[in-house]
């Protein structure tokens, strides 16, 4: 599990750094370009990246179980179907990104910032076209436990992105538009490396047989799993974005929004650990269920929970001990640093809970229970988390602390519900369902 999770965590961190580096370059252009780029990134994240990333996780179930069942030819077909379905989904997303400036003005945003965000979002559209096949390749390899090539390509891409950003933003004089376009170029470099590995490596000779017409069949069946997969990811993702919007309604919104954004960025960075654990246990569980070994899948679940508990405890303790100095990484303002110091213990508790339910999310994905996961996230965050955040922040006047405590209540509810689902899983039944899912395909059995 650790051999899988380590490279996956590193890959998640390296993939996440692309947007961060782009924003860092834009930050050197001035406040207006940075405000526009940050707003455009939020819009892109909510309306596009979260959706396509979520839909791609359907491959964690399908490819993982097919690989475990030794139906290797199905992995390439599933990857093609994913690229077709996600590609069609990108059409309305691209239309929204093209009209981002106008949409933001209608929502009451400052016209200058909205115009800057609209331009940045339009130049992000090419990156969307590359991001989809890139995610499909990553899932295709991860479900075969081929994680080192993904980590290596992600690392090389991060280094490449520094050079590309500098060349387009400063050398070519494209400014913030160059930073947006650099995402597409870097994603394309990553995709080219992974595609070359899939084509040339002997490790994929049984799972990739080239493009075929089978990739255009049973698209509805793939979408039936991809849509709840997307909802499972998006509902949680959107809940945290809602916190930033709510922070703008608090007294002293500049301070509250700044501190909450710092906490959110810190949380996203740390969440790469439970995310990597979730991907690794999803691979193990789906492989073992497909192979007809339910007890091994059950053992993988127990192991990842133990790892998550250990990692959560260590990082929560570290954040609590570093609370007085962490804020200086982001700001020299004493007010901001002091506020972050008060928030970090709460953020530590939040991360401890996230470590557990992030790992259990991977278990549910490995079993193909994304519909249950989506229902849990809807209940936990929108019936408990956000209402509690509003109550604590605006009624009890706990401000930013109240917003985060509210979302912690949602995370705790999610953990309890996920733990209940995992506890009552009938592993023998799930193994039979996995076999039915794999061998129920229209393709002939190899």
Secondary structure as the mmCIF struct_conf table of DSSP 4:
data_model
#
loop_
_struct_conf.conf_type_id
_struct_conf.id
_struct_conf.beg_label_comp_id
_struct_conf.beg_label_asym_id
_struct_conf.beg_label_seq_id
_struct_conf.end_label_comp_id
_struct_conf.end_label_asym_id
_struct_conf.end_label_seq_id
HELX_RH_AL_P HELX_RH_AL_P1 UNK A 2 UNK A 27
TURN_TY1_P TURN_TY1_P1 UNK A 28 UNK A 29
HELX_RH_AL_P HELX_RH_AL_P2 UNK A 31 UNK A 44
HELX_RH_PI_P HELX_RH_PI_P1 UNK A 45 UNK A 49
HELX_RH_AL_P HELX_RH_AL_P3 UNK A 50 UNK A 56
TURN_TY1_P TURN_TY1_P2 UNK A 57 UNK A 57
HELX_RH_AL_P HELX_RH_AL_P4 UNK A 58 UNK A 68
TURN_TY1_P TURN_TY1_P3 UNK A 69 UNK A 70
TURN_TY1_P TURN_TY1_P4 UNK A 72 UNK A 72
HELX_RH_AL_P HELX_RH_AL_P5 UNK A 73 UNK A 98
TURN_TY1_P TURN_TY1_P5 UNK A 99 UNK A 99
HELX_RH_AL_P HELX_RH_AL_P6 UNK A 100 UNK A 106
TURN_TY1_P TURN_TY1_P6 UNK A 107 UNK A 108
HELX_RH_AL_P HELX_RH_AL_P7 UNK A 111 UNK A 142
TURN_TY1_P TURN_TY1_P7 UNK A 143 UNK A 145
HELX_RH_AL_P HELX_RH_AL_P8 UNK A 148 UNK A 166
HELX_RH_PI_P HELX_RH_PI_P2 UNK A 167 UNK A 171
BEND BEND1 UNK A 172 UNK A 172
TURN_TY1_P TURN_TY1_P8 UNK A 175 UNK A 175
HELX_RH_AL_P HELX_RH_AL_P9 UNK A 176 UNK A 200
HELX_RH_3T_P HELX_RH_3T_P1 UNK A 202 UNK A 204
TURN_TY1_P TURN_TY1_P9 UNK A 205 UNK A 207
HELX_RH_3T_P HELX_RH_3T_P2 UNK A 213 UNK A 216
BEND BEND2 UNK A 217 UNK A 218
HELX_RH_AL_P HELX_RH_AL_P10 UNK A 219 UNK A 247
TURN_TY1_P TURN_TY1_P10 UNK A 248 UNK A 249
BEND BEND3 UNK A 250 UNK A 252
HELX_RH_AL_P HELX_RH_AL_P11 UNK A 253 UNK A 290
TURN_TY1_P TURN_TY1_P11 UNK A 291 UNK A 292
HELX_RH_AL_P HELX_RH_AL_P12 UNK A 294 UNK A 321
TURN_TY1_P TURN_TY1_P12 UNK A 322 UNK A 322
HELX_RH_AL_P HELX_RH_AL_P13 UNK A 323 UNK A 326
HELX_RH_3T_P HELX_RH_3T_P3 UNK A 327 UNK A 329
TURN_TY1_P TURN_TY1_P13 UNK A 330 UNK A 330
HELX_RH_AL_P HELX_RH_AL_P14 UNK A 334 UNK A 367
TURN_TY1_P TURN_TY1_P14 UNK A 368 UNK A 368
HELX_RH_AL_P HELX_RH_AL_P15 UNK A 370 UNK A 379
HELX_RH_PI_P HELX_RH_PI_P3 UNK A 380 UNK A 385
HELX_RH_AL_P HELX_RH_AL_P16 UNK A 386 UNK A 390
HELX_RH_PI_P HELX_RH_PI_P4 UNK A 391 UNK A 395
BEND BEND4 UNK A 396 UNK A 396
HELX_RH_AL_P HELX_RH_AL_P17 UNK A 399 UNK A 423
TURN_TY1_P TURN_TY1_P15 UNK A 424 UNK A 424
HELX_RH_AL_P HELX_RH_AL_P18 UNK A 427 UNK A 439
TURN_TY1_P TURN_TY1_P16 UNK A 440 UNK A 440
BEND BEND5 UNK A 441 UNK A 443
HELX_LH_PP_P HELX_LH_PP_P1 UNK A 444 UNK A 445
#
